[in-house]
Amino acid sequence: MTPRLGFVGVGWIGRARMQAVADAGLASIVAVADADPSAALEAAASVGAAAVEPEAALAGALDLDGLVIATPSALHAAQAAAALANGMAVFCQKPLGRTSGECQAVVDGARAADRLLGVDLSYREVEGVRRMREVVASGAIGRPYAADLVFHNAYGPDKSWFLDPGQSGGGCVIDLGTHLLDLGLWMLDGPEVQEVTSRLYRSGRPWDAAGGEVEDHAVVRVDLAGGATMTLACSWFLPAGQDAVLGATFYGSEGAVALRNVDGSFYDLCAERFRGTSREVLAGPPDPWGGRATVAWVRRLADGQGFDPEVASVVEVARVVDRVYGR
């Protein structure tokens, strides 16, 4: 079938995902909604869709097969749950919820409705990451025992709601760290998380959970069953000397694989394999990976797929984030 899709939230990420779906030609985009009516009108016109109110898109009255959600984090869980309850499949920006409890409720709703639920954990779709995972899964680096994960954003968020813990659910960890925690657990084939320890900072001082602010720098250690350890460092507003520092290195007993950004870019990523002091490039830019997860979800929806139990991995990642925040 050709799915009939709606989009709720057409800021730059939502607009980019919508364009990727339009370019793929796998679905009919029939409705676009945003809290800013002018943004909805402009985005809808670009794909020949109708501009509607968000409530109309969520209510199930538009005969939509699926809904793509790219609104502020505080809205994700409730909007996803409403769409699922009204018979639509859902693809949602991360985080699916501000807490693991919110995430679990949405996953449970998708399971009960037998609807396809996807979350935009887009770094899984980077070509270099795919090749890294193939190398790890093949046993070519031996037994993986350590992962170093880094995501520093020299600018930080440009919307005020990111800095409100009630709306965002947290700071740089839930914003940036979620991507890399998911990537690490996925790369290592979903091991049990045994212990999580963290040091969080706000403007260079220890973060106060009761202070009504979010953290802007974090150092996290995640100990896994089987003896492996992941370390995560992430931040906003870091004087990094470039726009971003992004990396994920997985060390094994016989080698390593690594992802890094090129020249401070958020989008140009290079993957390499290490053997001792030598290195081999697995993949690099150009690689238009940003919309792949959305398009893959549309393809599965077009094939008639219902609930996919693999989406429950987002709950496991959210539980790690909860433990980082001590909740």
N, C-alpha and C positions, 0 to 999 in steps of 0.2 A: 504494500500500500504506500501511498504518498501521504505522510503524516501532515495534519494541519497543526501548525505551531503558533503559540503566542509567546511574546517576550515581555517580561515585567522588569523594568530597570534598564535604561539605555544610556548610562554613563559610558565612559570610554571602553570599559571591559564588556559591558552588555552589547554595545554597538559593534565592537570587534567580533564578538561571538556570533552576533546576528549576521554580520557580513560573511563570516566563514560558512555559515549554514546556507546563506543565499548563493554563494559561489559554488558550493558543492552540488546544488540542484537536486537534493534528495527529499526536500520537504516544501510545503506551501506555507509561507509566513503570512498569516491572515490577521493578526492582531498585535499591536504594540502598545504598552502602557508604561507610564512613568509618573512619579510625583510631580514632575515639571511638565505641564501639558504641552508647552512649546517643544520640549525635547522629544516627547512622544510623537507629535505631529511631524517633526523633521525626520526622525528615524523611520516612521511608518511610510512616509512619502518615498524614502530612498529604496524601499523594497516593495512598494505597491500594496501595502497593508493598510488596515484601518487603525486609527488611533483611538484607544478606549481607556476608560478608567481602570486602575489596578483592580478594584473590587469586581468589575465585570469580567476581567480575565480569570480571576480566581474562582468565580462562582460556578463555572461549568455551563453557562448558558450560551457559549459561543461555539459549541461543538468542536472543541480543541482536543487533539490527541495527546498533546504534550505542551508543557510550559517551561520556558527557560527563565530562571530567576537570577537577577544580578542587582539586587537592592542592598541597602545597608544591612550589616550582619544581624542586627536586632530583629529584623523582619523575616529572616530566612526560614526558621523553623516553622513559624505560624503560617507563612505563605505556602511553604512546601506541603505542610500537613493539609491545608485547605484544598490545594489543587489535587492532591492524591485522593482525598475524601470525595472530591467531585469528579473522579474518574479519569484524571489526567496523569500521564507520566510526567516526571519532573527531572530537570537538570538544573542544579543549583551551584552558585559560586560557593567556594569555601569561605568560612567554616559553615557547615550545614546547620550548626547551632552554636550558641555561646558556651554551652556546657555539654558534657557527655550525656546528661539526662535529656536535653533537648534533641541531640542527635539521635539517641536511642528511640525517642518517641516518633520521630519522622521515619526512621527505618522500620519500626514496627507498623506504622501506618501504610508504608509501601508494601510490606509483606502481606498485611491483611487485605489490601486492595488488589494485590498481584499486579502492581504497576512498576514499570522500570524507573528506578531512581538512580541518577548519576550525580556526582559531585566533581567540580572542576579542579581536580588535582593534576594540573596540566603538565607539570614537570615529568610525569611518567611518560608523556608523549614525545619528549625530546628524542630525536633519533639517536643521539649519543647515549642517552640513558637506556634506551632499548638495547643497544649493543653492549653496554656495560653489564646489564642484567643477564644477557646471554652468556657473557664471559664468566660471570660469577656462578650462574646455574650449571655451567659445563664443568665446574671444578677446576678451571684453569688457573685460578689464583690460590688454590688450596682451600684450607678452612678459614673462612672470614672470621676475624676476631676483633676488629676495630673499625669504626666509621667516624670520620671527622666531617661535620656538617657546619657550613658557614653561610650566613646571609646578612650582610650589612647594607643598609640603604642610607646613603648620605643625605637624602632629602627628608624622608619620613612621609607620612600621609598628608594629603592636601584637603581632607574633609574633617571637620571638627568632631564628628561622631566617633572617629577612630580613637580620640583621646578621652572619651567618656566610657568608663568601664561598664556601665549599665547597658550601653548600646553596642559596644564592641565585644564585650566578654574578656577583654584583656588588651595588651599592647603588642609589642613586636613579636612575642612568642606565638600568639594565636594568629597574627597577621602573616608573618614570614616563616616562623618556625614550623607551623602546621605543614607547609609544603615539604620541608626537609625531613621532619619526623615521619611523615607518610612515606617519603621516598626511601628513607633508611629502613623502615620496617618492611616495606614492599621488596626492596632489593635483597634483603636477608630472608625473605620468604616467611614473614609474619611470626617471628619468635615471640614467646611469652615475655612480657616486661616484668622484671622482678623488682627493681628499685629505681626511683627517680629522685635526683637531688638537683637543686638549682640555687643560683645566686642571681637576684634581680636588682636592677638599678633604675633610678630616675634622676636624670641630670647629674650623673656621676655619684649619687648617694644611694645607699641601700633603699630599695623600694618599700614603701609602707602600704601594706594591703588595705589598711583602714583609712588611707589618706584621700580617697576619692580620685586618684590618678592612676594611670596605667604605666607599666614599665617601658623604658626605651632601650634597655640593654639587658641581655640575659646570657648566662653561661649555665648550661644544663648537661647533666650526665645521666644516661639511661643504661642500666645494667640489664642484660638479657639472659634468658635461659640458655644454657650451653656455654656460657662464659664470655660471649662477645659484649662489647661496650660501645655505645654511641655517645659522642660529645657534640653538643650544639652550641654555637655562638651566633647570636643574631641581635640586630639593633636597628633603630632609627636614628637619624641625625648624627651619625658617627663621622668625625673628620677623617674620612677614608682616603682622601686624595683622588677620588674618582666617584662616579655616580653610585656604583654598587660593587660589593665584593661578594661573589657567590661561588660556593664550591661544595663538592661532596666526594670524599675520598674513602674508598673501602679497601682495607688492608687484609690480605690473607697470608697464610703460611708460606705461599709460593709466589706471591706477586700482589698487584694492586690495580684497581681501576679508579679513575678520577674524572670528575666533571668540574669545569671552571668557566667563568665568564671571560670574555675577550674584551680587553681595553675598557673595562668598567661598564660594559653594556648589561642591561637587564635581559636582553633577548638573544645575543650572539653567544653561543655556548660551545665549548670544545670538550670532547671526551677522549681520554687517553688510557692506555694500558701500560703499566710499569713492570719491568723485570729488572730487579737490581737497580743499576744506574742508567739503564736504557729505557726508552719510551717509544710507544707506537700510537699514532693518532687513529682513533676508532671512527670519529665523525666530527664534523665542525660546521660552521656557518658557510653558506646560507641554509637555514632550516626553518621554514615557516610553521612552527610547532604550536603557536598560541591557541588556535581554534580546533586542534585535532580531537581533543577529548569531547568537545561538543558535537562535532561531526560524527564521531564514532558512536555516540549515544543516539543520534538521529538515525544512523544506519541500523542499529539494533532495534530501535523503535519501529522502523519501516519493515523490519523482518518479523515483527509481531512478538518480540521478546517481552516477557513480563518481569516480575521481580527477580533480581539477581542477588543472591546471598552475599556475594563478594563485597557489596557496598557496606556491609557491617564493619569493614575495616576502618571506616571513618569514625566509628564509635570508639574503637581501640585507640586511635590517635587522639581523640578528644579526651579520653581518660588519662593519657600521658600529660596532655596540656593541663587538665584539672590538677594533676599531681604537682606539676611545675608551680602552679599558683597556690598550692596548699589547700585545695578545696575538695 
